[in-house]
Protein backbone atom coordinates (compact mmCIF):
# COMPACT_ATOMS: atom_id res chain seq x y z
CA UNK A 1 0.00 0.00 0.00
CA UNK A 2 2.85 2.40 0.83
CA UNK A 3 4.47 1.77 -2.55
CA UNK A 4 1.19 2.58 -4.35
CA UNK A 5 0.83 5.83 -2.40
CA UNK A 6 4.44 6.76 -3.10
CA UNK A 7 4.02 5.99 -6.80
CA UNK A 8 0.89 8.16 -6.93
CA UNK A 9 2.68 11.07 -5.23
CA UNK A 10 5.60 10.80 -7.66
CA UNK A 11 3.23 10.67 -10.65
CA UNK A 12 1.31 13.75 -9.53
CA UNK A 13 4.54 15.65 -8.82
CA UNK A 14 5.95 14.83 -12.26
CA UNK A 15 2.68 15.91 -13.90
CA UNK A 16 2.79 19.29 -12.16
CA UNK A 17 6.43 19.79 -13.17
CA UNK A 18 5.63 18.90 -16.78
CA UNK A 19 2.78 21.44 -16.92
CA UNK A 20 5.04 24.14 -15.50
CA UNK A 21 7.87 23.42 -17.94
CA UNK A 22 5.50 23.09 -20.92
CA UNK A 23 4.77 26.83 -20.97
CA UNK A 24 7.01 28.69 -23.41
CA UNK A 25 9.83 30.65 -21.75
CA UNK A 26 8.72 33.89 -23.46
CA UNK A 27 5.44 33.66 -21.55
CA UNK A 28 7.36 34.08 -18.30
CA UNK A 29 8.89 37.42 -19.34
CA UNK A 30 7.42 40.70 -18.06
CA UNK A 31 5.63 42.95 -20.57
CA UNK A 32 7.90 45.56 -22.17
CA UNK A 33 6.36 48.53 -23.98
CA UNK A 34 9.51 49.05 -26.05
CA UNK A 35 10.44 52.38 -27.58
CA UNK A 36 9.12 54.55 -30.37
CA UNK A 37 6.15 56.77 -31.09
CA UNK A 38 3.61 54.16 -32.13
CA UNK A 39 0.77 52.97 -29.91
CA UNK A 40 -0.10 49.42 -30.92
CA UNK A 41 -2.40 47.28 -28.81
CA UNK A 42 -0.70 43.99 -28.00
CA UNK A 43 -1.23 41.19 -25.51
CA UNK A 44 1.11 39.56 -22.98
CA UNK A 45 0.82 36.58 -20.66
CA UNK A 46 0.46 37.65 -17.02
CA UNK A 47 1.93 34.75 -15.02
CA UNK A 48 0.52 35.98 -11.70
CA UNK A 49 -3.05 36.08 -13.05
CA UNK A 50 -2.63 33.12 -15.45
CA UNK A 51 -4.25 35.07 -18.27
CA UNK A 52 -3.47 37.33 -21.20
CA UNK A 53 -3.70 41.08 -20.72
CA UNK A 54 -3.65 44.03 -23.09
CA UNK A 55 -0.83 46.59 -23.17
CA UNK A 56 0.44 49.34 -25.46
CA UNK A 57 3.52 48.53 -27.53
CA UNK A 58 5.50 51.52 -28.83
CA UNK A 59 6.79 49.84 -31.98
CA UNK A 60 10.41 48.81 -31.40
CA UNK A 61 12.26 46.59 -28.93
CA UNK A 62 10.33 44.74 -26.29
CA UNK A 63 10.53 40.99 -25.85
CA UNK A 64 8.82 37.79 -26.99
CA UNK A 65 5.93 38.08 -24.53
CA UNK A 66 4.04 40.21 -27.04
CA UNK A 67 1.22 38.87 -29.19
CA UNK A 68 -0.90 40.55 -31.87
CA UNK A 69 -4.15 38.97 -30.68
CA UNK A 70 -5.54 37.65 -27.43
CA UNK A 71 -6.05 34.28 -29.14
CA UNK A 72 -2.37 34.11 -30.15
CA UNK A 73 -1.38 34.84 -26.57
CA UNK A 74 -3.70 32.20 -25.14
CA UNK A 75 -2.67 29.58 -27.69
CA UNK A 76 1.00 30.15 -26.89
CA UNK A 77 0.91 30.49 -23.12
CA UNK A 78 -2.21 28.97 -21.58
CA UNK A 79 -1.86 25.36 -20.40
N, C-alpha and C positions, 0 to 999 in steps of 0.2 A: 504494500500500500504506500509506503514511504517513497519507493522508487517511482511510482505512478504520479504522486504529488510533485516530486522533484522534476520529473520529466515535463509535467504540465507547466510548472513555473518557468522552466527553461524555455519552453516553446512560446509562451506568452511574452517573455522578455525579448526573445529574438524577433518576434513579430513587431513589437513596439520599436525596436532598434531599426528594423528594416523600413518601417513607415517613416521614421525620422530621417534616415539617410536617403530615402527615395526622392525627397523634395530636391529640386535643382538648387545648387549653391547660390545662383543669382537671386533666388527668392528670399534668401536670408539677408541680403544687403539692405541697408537703409535707403529710403528714397532720396535722390539727389536731383535738384531742380536744374542743375547745369548752369550754363552761362549763355548770354545772348539777349536779344530783344524780342524774341518770339514768345507767344503764350499759347502753347499747345496742351490740350487736355490729354493726360496719359494716366495710366493705372499702375500701381505697385502692390506687391504682396506685403501686407502688414502681419508680421509673424506673431505679434502679441495678440491681435484680434482674430487671427486665422481667417483673414478675408482680404479681398482686393479693395483698395481705396483709390480715389481720384486725387491727382495732384497736377500742378502746372509745371510743364517742362519748358525751359527757355530756349531750346533749340540745339545746343552744343554741349558736349561732355556728358556728365551723368554716369550711370552704370547700367548693368544688365537688368536690374529690377525696374524695368520701364516697358510697359506694354501699350499698344495702340488702342486695344479694346479691353473691356472688362472680361469678355469671354476668353481672350488670349491669356490674360493674367490667370484666370481661374483654371484654364486647361493646363497651364505650365506649372502652377504652384499648389493648387488644392489637391490634397490626397484623397 
